[in-house]
Amino acid sequence: MHNGTTGTRTGKRHARQWRAVLLAASLACAVAVPAAAAPAPVAAPAAAAKAADRPAYAGRLTQDMIALMQRLRIPGALVSITTPDSGAWTTELGTGDLTTGKPIDRGDHLRVGSITKTFTGTVVLQLVQEGLLKLDDPVSAHHPGVPDGDRITIRQLLNMTSGLYNYSEDYGFNLSLDEHPEREWTPQELLDLAFSHPSYFPPGTGFHYSNTNTVLLGLIAEHLTHQPLGKLFEQRIFNRVGMHGTSLANGDSIPSPHARGHQFITNVESLTAPTLTGKEAAWADWSAGNPYDVTHVNASWAWAAGAAESTVDDLRRWAPALATGTLLSPELQKERLTFVPTSDAPDAPGYGLAVAEFFGFIGHDGQIPGYTSFMGYDPKRCATVVVLANLNQSPDGTAPANELAKLIIGELFPS
């Protein structure tokens, strides 16, 4: 989830990377730099799974993922792939702590950024199912003080067509994240910041990825149920799906064990830094030096939009449950999977009600300081792909987990 994303980071740069990653017509890898040429490599990833336990594709895919991790300077990654033919295969690549060199572990917790939006969206849709609100209710009926609140609907908050400004694109906000990473943000502070800016467009006339939408939805869910959002996640989703390693962040804490999070590019820099390709990307990655540790940055600024933490096994359970509507009625799941285009490109992926569709996979990605994530389930192939990485952004501007997911989908599930 980009803080400015995706999730994480949710929004700002994530909104641009959303198009760059999800609208890419090709799944080909970028130009690689030989690992031996790079000064002070971040890590030398190594697969942890035993060869005897691997599906036939694992050997070649693991080599390709390691090469991509070295090129993109990704310290560590957890990858889980499930197919009808090969079952579930999970592998651990690289390190979870650059200081100690401790390998990343399958049981590690990582922040998952904007995958949090799928939890918030699911709770809101359950409340719709229970008759506590309607998808086409104006947001003003449930939360006062929202610009155009009489014309913005719950549905438009869910599918990012409200036009509300994304607070995580604000320069001063990002400067504060860089200079005071320990600061605790309240949801109302985030909304006040967002509402100090004009909307991008009239409600329902465009698409703009915005954390503001999901923060509003989180507050509405709390108001209707009189329960904190983290408890709603636990009772309505995590306990029912068996996600016992997933929670909504409490400030700067991450449950143990956890992989440490790393960052090359500051929040302010990421507002304008371009996403590089070809030789420029290869040079940026090669010459970047080492990242800094941002494990305990306070995640309160992301809240309902991106502050959850999870494990690779929990997301492997959640991806098919989300895509097939396990926790919703068939009618409401159909509404959820009604996608709006994310751009004018004819092959643009769609965004539904707090869920995305990319390359046939239904799920979400996430980007937040220190971490990136990708989670998707393809109903036609009955296939799941989950990627967690402990780097939020490679020096070339790409989202590490997304790039690994593109590699996996391109090799195993070509269109």
KEPAFI-844881 format. One line per 5 residues: number of its first residue (from 1); their letters; for each residue x, y, z of C-alpha. Coordinates in steps of 0.1 Angstrom, whole numbers, m for minus. Example, Ala and Ser with C-alpha at 12.3 -4.5 7.8 and 13.67 -1.06 7.14 Angstrom:
// KEPAFI-844881
1> as> 123,m45,78  137,m11,71;
END
This chain:
// KEPAFI-844881
1> mhngt> 0,0,0  16,32,m10  13,60,15  12,81,m11  m14,20,m13;
6> tgtrt> m17,12,m15  m21,8,0  6,11,10  20,29,m3  m17,32,m7;
11> gkrha> m26,61,m29  m2,88,m43  26,69,m59  6,37,m56  m21,52,m78;
16> rqwra> 5,57,m105  21,23,m99  m14,8,m101  m15,19,m137  21,11,m144;
21> vllaa> 19,m24,m129  m17,m35,m136  m20,m19,m170  12,m33,m183  6,m52,m215;
26> slaca> 37,m73,m211  48,m95,m182  84,m96,m194  111,m89,m168  131,m57,m169;
31> vavpa> 168,m56,m180  189,m74,m155  223,m65,m141  246,m94,m132  245,m98,m94;
36> aaapa> 282,m98,m92  285,m63,m105  263,m47,m79  281,m31,m49  270,m43,m15;
41> pvaap> 240,m64,m26  210,m63,m3  208,m100,1  216,m133,m16  182,m150,m16;
46> aaaak> 180,m187,m13  150,m210,m15  141,m228,17  118,m255,4  132,m290,m1;
51> aadrp> 135,m301,m37  115,m332,m30  85,m311,m19  86,m288,m49  62,m290,m79;
56> ayagr> 78,m294,m113  78,m256,m120  95,m247,m88  132,m250,m98  132,m227,m127;
61> ltqdm> 107,m203,m111  128,m200,m80  159,m192,m100  141,m165,m119  126,m150,m87;
66> ialmq> 160,m149,m70  175,m132,m101  147,m106,m100  151,m101,m63  188,m94,m67;
71> rlrip> 181,m70,m95  154,m51,m77  173,m52,m44  146,m71,m25  159,m83,9;
76> galvs> 134,m111,14  101,m125,0  75,m151,9  57,m167,m21  28,m191,m21;
81> ittpd> 13,m206,m52  m17,m230,m53  m29,m249,m84  m52,m278,m89  m24,m299,m104;
86> sgawt> 4,m291,m79  m14,m282,m48  0,m255,m25  37,m246,m26  52,m219,m4;
91> telgt> 88,m208,m4  110,m185,16  135,m164,m3  162,m141,12  165,m124,46;
96> gdltt> 140,m110,70  166,m89,88  195,m72,70  213,m65,102  215,m101,115;
101> gkpid> 211,m119,81  183,m140,96  164,m157,68  129,m147,62  105,m173,76;
106> rgdhl> 71,m186,65  56,m177,99  68,m141,98  42,m113,100  45,m85,75;
111> rvgsi> 25,m54,69  2,m59,39  m8,m23,30  m39,m19,8  m49,m56,11;
116> tktft> m65,m41,43  m91,m25,20  m105,m59,12  m112,m64,49  m128,m30,54;
121> gtvvl> m148,m35,22  m160,m69,33  m172,m56,66  m191,m28,49  m207,m52,25;
126> qlvqe> m217,m74,53  m234,m44,69  m252,m38,36  m263,m75,37  m276,m70,72;
131> gllkl> m297,m39,61  m277,m14,82  m269,7,51  m274,5,13  m248,7,m15;
136> ddpvs> m265,37,m30  m269,56,3  m253,91,3  m223,92,25  m239,122,43;
141> ahhpg> m265,99,57  m238,81,77  m210,107,81  m214,145,82  m190,170,68;
146> vpdgd> m179,152,36  m176,175,5  m203,165,m20  m215,141,7  m251,143,m5;
151> ritir> m240,130,m39  m212,105,m30  m225,70,m24  m212,41,m4  m207,23,m36;
156> qllnm> m185,51,m49  m163,51,m18  m158,13,m23  m149,15,m61  m128,47,m59;
161> tsgly> m151,69,m80  m160,94,m53  m135,120,m65  m124,127,m29  m88,139,m26;
166> nysed> m63,112,m14  m47,126,18  m16,106,12  m8,127,m19  m3,158,2;
171> ygfnl> 33,171,4  31,182,40  17,149,51  45,130,34  71,154,49;
176> sldeh> 56,147,83  59,109,77  96,114,69  104,137,98  81,123,125;
181> perew> 75,86,116  65,79,152  34,103,150  0,88,158  m27,99,133;
186> tpqel> m64,98,140  m89,90,112  m104,125,116  m71,142,111  m67,123,79;
191> ldlaf> m101,133,67  m95,169,77  m64,169,56  m82,153,26  m111,178,28;
196> shpsy> m88,208,28  m81,199,m9  m106,201,m38  m120,169,m52  m105,154,m83;
201> fppgt> m139,153,m102  m176,152,m96  m188,120,m79  m191,90,m103  m174,107,m132;
206> gfhys> m139,92,m129  m116,69,m111  m89,79,m86  m74,56,m60  m78,73,m26;
211> ntntv> m72,62,10  m97,88,20  m126,67,7  m116,37,29  m110,57,60;
216> llgli> m145,70,57  m158,35,53  m140,23,84  m155,51,104  m190,43,91;
221> aehlt> m186,6,100  m175,16,135  m205,40,139  m230,14,128  m217,m14,149;
226> hqplg> m203,5,179  m172,m16,177  m136,m8,168  m126,m18,133  m99,m42,144;
231> klfeq> m125,m62,164  m149,m62,134  m121,m76,112  m114,m103,138  m150,m114,144;
236> rifnr> m164,m111,109  m134,m122,88  m103,m135,105  m120,m160,129  m144,m172,102;
241> vgmhg> m116,m178,76  m90,m192,100  m67,m162,97  m52,m163,132  m20,m144,123;
246> tslan> m37,m113,109  m46,m81,127  m51,m44,124  m19,m26,134  m17,m9,168;
251> gdsip> 6,21,162  41,10,155  39,m26,167  41,m57,145  34,m91,160;
256> sphar> 63,m115,165  79,m131,147  81,m105,119  103,m96,90  119,m62,93;
261> ghqfi> 108,m36,67  131,m17,44  129,14,23  152,31,m3  131,62,m13;
266> tnves> 116,87,12  79,95,12  85,130,m2  107,116,m29  82,90,m39;
271> ltapt> 56,118,m47  75,128,m79  101,100,m85  95,84,m119  91,46,m124;
276> ltgke> 122,38,m145  125,11,m172  153,m5,m191  189,6,m185  178,35,m163;
281> aawad> 160,11,m140  190,m13,m140  214,15,m131  191,29,m103  189,m5,m87;
286> wsagn> 226,m13,m91  238,20,m77  213,25,m48  234,15,m19  216,m1,10;
291> pydvt> 180,6,23  172,19,58  150,1,83  115,14,87  100,m16,106;
296> hvnas> 84,5,134  71,34,115  37,42,130  10,28,106  m19,47,121;
301> wawaa> m19,70,90  m31,41,69  m57,27,93  m87,12,75  m69,17,41;
306> gaaes> m37,m1,48  m26,m8,84  m32,m46,86  m5,m72,92  m7,m108,81;
311> tvddl> 12,m139,71  16,m157,38  m6,m186,49  m34,m164,61  m35,m146,28;
316> rrwap> m34,m179,9  m67,m186,27  m82,m152,22  m76,m149,m15  m101,m175,m26;
321> alatg> m125,m166,1  m125,m130,m11  m127,m138,m48  m156,m164,m44  m176,m145,m19;
326> tllsp> m174,m169,10  m185,m143,35  m212,m126,13  m244,m136,m4  m242,m144,m41;
331> elqke> m261,m113,m50  m238,m90,m31  m207,m108,m44  m220,m101,m79  m222,m64,m69;
336> rltfv> m187,m66,m55  m172,m80,m87  m188,m53,m109  m156,m36,m120  m151,0,m132;
341> ptsda> m121,8,m155  m91,23,m139  m81,42,m170  m92,48,m206  m69,21,m220;
346> pdapg> m90,m6,m237  m72,m34,m217  m73,m16,m184  m80,m38,m154  m110,m31,m133;
351> yglav> m117,m21,m97  m147,m34,m79  m160,m29,m44  m126,m28,m25  m112,m55,m48;
356> aeffg> m93,m55,m81  m89,m78,m111  m56,m82,m128  m46,m107,m154  m76,m129,m144;
361> fighd> m67,m128,m107  m91,m112,m83  m76,m97,m51  m55,m67,m42  m20,m55,m37;
366> gqipg> m5,m33,m10  24,m10,m4  34,7,29  68,18,42  89,m13,45;
371> ytsfm> 66,m38,28  47,m47,m4  22,m74,m10  2,m91,m37  m27,m115,m33;
376> gydpk> m49,m129,m61  m72,m159,m69  m81,m169,m105  m116,m186,m104  m111,m201,m139;
381> rcatv> m78,m218,m131  m86,m223,m94  m51,m208,m88  m39,m186,m59  m8,m164,m59;
386> vvlan> 5,m146,m28  37,m126,m25  50,m107,5  82,m87,4  100,m67,31;
391> lnqsp> 108,m37,8  82,m11,m2  98,2,m33  128,m7,m54  152,20,m64;
396> dgtap> 138,20,m99  103,29,m85  86,m4,m89  67,m23,m63  87,m54,m54;
401> anela> 58,m78,m46  40,m68,m78  70,m74,m99  75,m109,m85  38,m116,m90;
406> kliig> 40,m105,m126  69,m129,m131  50,m158,m115  18,m151,m135  38,m147,m167;
411> elfps> 56,m180,m163  28,m202,m148  m4,m186,m161  3,m170,m195  m28,m155,m212;
END
